[in-house]
Amino acid sequence: MMICRVQEGIRDSMTPEWAAYRIGFPGSTNREFTEGRVLETVYHIAHVPGARRILEDGYLKAGIVYDESKLRKSRIAVAWLSANSWAYGSIYGNVEFSFSWAKQMVNKNFYWVEIMPSYRPPAYRILLSDRELNSKYVDPYDPERDKGSLRKRDGIWYWNGDYTSEFLIEGDISLDECTNFDFVTHHDQYCSLHGSSCRDRGDPGGRAAGPVIATILGNDLHSIDHVLKRMGRRGSAELSNASDIGVDTIIRALGSTDEKFGGAIRAESSRQSVLRGALSLYGAGQLSAARELVAILKSKDVFETALTEVVNAHFGISDWAISE
């Protein structure tokens, strides 16, 4: 098999590196190559601290590549996207931002970067840039002509889903372009950022939901409101599943029992200020301090009333309520 020979390094010097990850088009009778999957959505997945920075910035901030990539020797700054959805959990974290591939690739030049055989599964990297690059670190790649892991035919894009796809976008990506936001399971063994020391390995995403939604509400961040609040079938505003999971996690973390309360704060303006402060602390990873702050609220009912008010005010709605 050609694929095996190339991956083992036994390939002719004229064979491009991307040949190792070549895909065939659906319906092809040639079974030598992996059948390409239709490419419509790409994702950026982060751990909670990284997700907080993205939400505060309002965009995926491009940065210099610092891992073992050949691009570490260049000054090309990129934002990272991948087409993979992870059956056994993501190696990148729990917080998922989705983007339209059609939006990301428009007017872009494509460049093959490299393969990363140490990844599990191995990764291939393709750079997308508005510029025409003349760099020794990348090779021009034409998805309509070159037979690699990313191909285009009749206006439809295909990718190799048997490996880890990494699309490096030169420049920042605004969250205005985000099409969905969710929480996903972290792989229980592998973490691309923290390795074996990652405390989030195996987490299904629920634990991350509370701090992230708390960050949004506590700091009045509106960078992804357009995907957290959507219009329902009857024309009324509805919160996304990610929003609901986050709020449920907040309630469990900060307001699950009456024993947490007993202070004197109950007035509308004061209770909202206290809650926003507690949400900000919780979002920053200071759960104990957040619990101490909400304890000055008079009761669990006051806490839930304040949370309802903050959620409705943040999203500009009036009919959201905590479900029983």
Secondary structure, 3 states (H helix, E strand, C coil): CHHHHHHCCCCCCCCCHHHHHCEECCCCCCCCCEECEECCEEEEEECHHHHHHHHHHCEECCEECCCCCHHHHCCCEEEEEECCCCCCCECCCCEEEEEEHHHHHCCCEEEEEEEECCCCCCEEEEEEECCCCCCCCCEECCCCCCCCCEEEECCEEEECCCCEEEEEEECCEEHHHEEEEEECCECCCCCCCCHHHCCCCCCCCHHHHHHHHHHHHHCCCCCCHHHHEEECCCCCEEECHHHHHHHHHHHHHHCCCHHHCCCCECCHHHHHHHHHHHHHHHHCCCHHHHHHHHCCECCHHHHHHHHHHHHHHHHCCCCCCCCC
